[in-house]
Amino acid sequence: MIETLNLCSTKFYSELPFNKQKYNYYQDRHDIQENYKTQDRRSNQIAQCNFVGIFIDQETSYILGKPVTLIPKNGDESIIMDIDYNLAHWSRKHNQALCTDLGIYGKVFELYYINEDGEFCARIVDPKTGYAVIDENNVVTLFLHFYRKPFDFNEYVDVYTPNEIITYINNTYQEVSRNVNIFGRVPVAFCHINRTIFDMIKSLNDSFNITLSNGVNENSDLRSSFLKITGAVVKEEDIQFFDSKGIINVPKDANIDFLIKELNDAFLKTILQELNDKIYECTGHINFSQQPTSNTSSLALRGRLITLEQRCQLMSDSIADIISTRLKFLFQYLKIRDNKSYDYKNVDIRFTPNVPTDLLMLSNMISQLGGVELSQETKLSLLPFVENPRLEMQKIKSERQNNLNADAFVNPYDQANGNDNNDTVPDNGVPSDVPNFNIGVIGDE
């Protein structure tokens, strides 16, 4: 075991610098802040644009800006009710944080445990603090979680095996605790993508930052002009007086004017525009700061988003893998605690892209499907604001039943229902004069 842990730790620490660099770029800490070539007695301002962070946040918003919908394939609504109830204490931003870490590192882990209240919980572990051994079937067989405790100089590592959870002091592997793993398997799910935004545009983002910083410093050095004085000697105190009062005294034959700096702003603008276009081209994102086309319909926007949608679909599929594994462990927990048997394969996971939708066009299309053999549930699933079509069908059925019950109530003053002999019902306010006074609902005796 110790030899395996040493190999895993070596691999983890060899990848740690690269993972930290990815995180730093997301957090606006780019290489230019450490590597920018400065010049003495010159402006050395650093200007940067964080395309990496912007694009990762946009992809997270696109994929999970609307909640994930879970639909029972076998029609058993109790599955969804138990999922919602047992995950109600989770943060509403859990899936979004999971997607963000996936966009940053290209890999993310979800660690499952039972808290002190006996609730099923999950912790997101990124590659900066976790390492997994994964077999050929994409199953985690060993997981290491590295962490520190407040006011403690030691670094700890939790080792998750199919049967045990062992805590060591890192480096020395001195055992701190050993607990039973109730799941009988390593309680970790993971997902990954092949290329991150960092991998695609890191060098382009660096070039953009350098070019932008050079342009800012060129404009800042000695401002945009120099004061030129010929035919006179200017002392240091004269310069200070000029700076404070704006007046300078020189001989009558002296010549004073400004030497204007000639800056080729068109060249700088062209380079920045080229880099900006390449960055958006490589990632498939849309530059919304550009002038939009005349066609601003939702279909036109979706057409421009096709490349981004292809990338986000890959990320959605990866997150769906984690959610499936999450449900597998949750159902195992419910089997142990409540003796309830559910199959995670009976739950369909759906993502709704967070893009504008032409509801008028969509509703017209659905209304014109009258001759097409489609169920009402399928038609409801086409509406983006309906999260659970089956539950919506139950609500419709319940409302119709309530309306029928309301219509079944009999007014005793109603001549047709209250007087079989078609006699005139006296309306004198005396209950005894009302026929069938004790009858409230049709069929009651």
Secondary structure, DSSP 8 states (H G I E B T S, - for coil): -HHHHHHHHHHHHHHHHHHHHHHHHHTT--THHHH----TTS--------HHHHHHHHHHHHHHSS--EEEETT--HHHHHHHHHHTTTS-TTHHHHHHHHHHHHSEEEEEEEE-TTS-EEEEEE-TTTEEEEE-TTS-EEEEEEEEE-TT---EEEEEE-SSEEEEEETTTTEEEEEEE-TTSS--EEEEE-S--HHHHHHHHHHHHHHHHHHHHHHHHTTTTEEEEEESS---HHHHHHHHHHS-----TT-EEEEEE----HHHHHHHHHHHHHHHHHHHT---TTS---S--SHHHHHHHTHHHHHHHHHHHHHHHHHHHHHHHHHHHHHHHHH-----GGGEEEE----S---HHHHHHHHHTTTTS---HHHHHHTSTT-S-HHHHHHHHHHHHHHHHHHHTB--TT-HHHH-TT------SS-GGGSTTTT--BTT--
